Amino acid sequence: MLTLLATIHAGCATTVVTPPPAPGSVAVFLTDYGRHSSILLPNDAGVLTEFAFGDYQWFALGETSMGKAVRAMLFSSGSTLGRRTLAPTGEAEQVARATGAAHVARFEAPRERVDALRSQLDARFEERIDTVTYNPLSQLWFVRDEESYGLLHNCNHVTARWLRALGCEIRGTAMFSNFKVTSRAAKLPRPRRQTTRPVAAATGLPPFRFPGLPPARAARSARSAGAVSAGVISTRPARPARAAAAG
């Protein structure tokens, strides 16, 4: 099963469309550790707090055998919320070195959304502080959490929900940690179609009548006059008109 999931993981990326630029936006970081993901949110001083969600025994206690992995995906006994703080930085490369993540993406989100999510997750962590434990492998502090965990509701699904709270759009299943971050493209106005109109339609004046010509010939002459008035010059030589028959 794990081999199958790894194969699917290689070709199933979830796209994260970041919020549009706004005054007062701050840098946020999204990590990919190969199996799981996390986010890092800054406070007013720029100090980063990393939050991660996962199975309690696998993630918090470090029980990472193959059997434990299958149990975590199918029969999890409970979840955990992890947290740690990192020194202020605005560079994804520095965050990657500090966390050991395989990939780190940086994007900007509105300050009020970042503050609201960080406060919510801090409060959620502090509510279960009596269950806190430290994992030296991940270097995160963990507490037990009330949210369920499983194959169809894993750490990456929760990360995607946190990203939505920051104003991001999520395109994909968010089953795996290989998120692809892209900016929201600005919608440019469509260019107006250039059209030529007869002089009568452009000016509101009645069409000019060519005396002495049959109706069909007069209509063609009127169209030619309108095209010249609109700035359109025909390269086709005009045929000499035959003299109108005397009435």
C-alpha positions, -999 to +999 in steps of 0.1 A: +000+000+000+028+024+009+045+017-025+012+024-043+008+057-024+043+067-031+038+061-069+006+081-069+023+108-048+049+114-076+023+126-101-005+141-079+004+176-069-021+200-053-020+236-065-021+264-040-032+298-055-020+325-031-041+355-021-040+386-043-014+412-032-027+435-004-012+463+018+003+449+050+007+413+038+033+392+055+055+363+045+042+328+052+060+295+046+047+261+034+069+231+040+071+197+023+089+170+043+083+143+017+053+127+036+038+155+056+035+193+054+033+222+078+030+260+078+050+287+095+033+319+106+051+351+118+041+372+148+044+409+151+082+406+158+087+383+128+093+352+149+080+321+131+058+295+146+055+262+128+023+242+131+019+206+120-009+180+123-006+142+123-011+108+140-001+109+176+019+076+178+036+081+144+043+118+146+045+127+183+059+094+197+081+086+167+067+051+162+075+050+124+076+013+116+057+000+085+030-016+107+026+016+126+022+035+093-006+013+081-023+015+115-020+053+115-037+056+080-065+031+087-069+027+124-055+058+141-059+059+178-057+097+179-042+128+164-016+154+175-008+191+169+029+200+167+045+234+173+079+251+175+093+286+170+121+297+147+141+329+144+128+356+121+136+352+084+121+361+051+139+336+030+127+301+021+162+287+019+168+296+056+136+280+066+145+249+048+179+247+065+163+253+100+135+228+096+152+201+074+122+202+050+128+189+015+110+219+000+098+253+013+076+277-005+072+313+005+041+335-002+024+365+013-010+366+031-030+393+047-017+402+082-052+399+098-057+364+085-023+353+096-028+367+131-062+350+134-050+316+123-019+318+146-040+328+176-065+300+169-038+273+166-019+286+197-051+285+217-058+249+205-023+239+215-025+255+249-058+238+256-040+204+257-007+215+272-011+189+299-004+162+273+027+179+258+056+158+247+088+165+227+101+145+197+138+151+192+136+136+157+113+164+144+123+189+171+086+198+176+065+199+208+033+179+205+000+178+223-030+154+218-057+168+195-094+162+192-095+162+154-097+128+137-068+114+116-068+089+088-059+083+052-087+105+039-081+131+065-044+134+070-019+161+078-020+175+043-058+179+042-055+199+075-026+220+060-049+227+030-076+239+054-052+262+071-041+276+037-078+283+029-081+303+061-052+324+049-071+332+017-056+307-006-075+287-032-068+249-032-070+230-065-066+193-060-072+166-034-045+177-010-038+140-003+000+144-004+025+170+007+038+181-027+019+214-029+027+236-059+024+273-050+013+298-077+002+334-076-032+346-086-029+360-122-043+395-127-073+395-150-065+420-178-093+437-197-100+421-231-090+443-260-119+460-278-126+446-312-118+471-340-147+473-364-154+495-394-188+511-397-204+529-426-203+567-423-240+567-418-238+544-387-209+563-373-223+598-377-261+591-375-266+609-409-288+593-435-269+573-462-258+592-493-277+584-525-259+581-558-283+595-584-286+577-617-273+543-605-292+511-601-300+502-564-273+474-562-246+496-577-256+525-554-253+502-523-218+491-533-207+527-538-221+536-504-202+508-487-170+520-504-176+555-493-182+544-457-150+523-457-129+553-470-145+575-443-136+549-416-099+550-427-100+517-447-084+519-481-090+492-507-061+480-528-084+465-554-086+487-585-121+500-591-137+490-624-149+519-645-186+525-642-207+522-673-227+553-682-263+551-670-288+546-697-308+577-706-343+575-693 
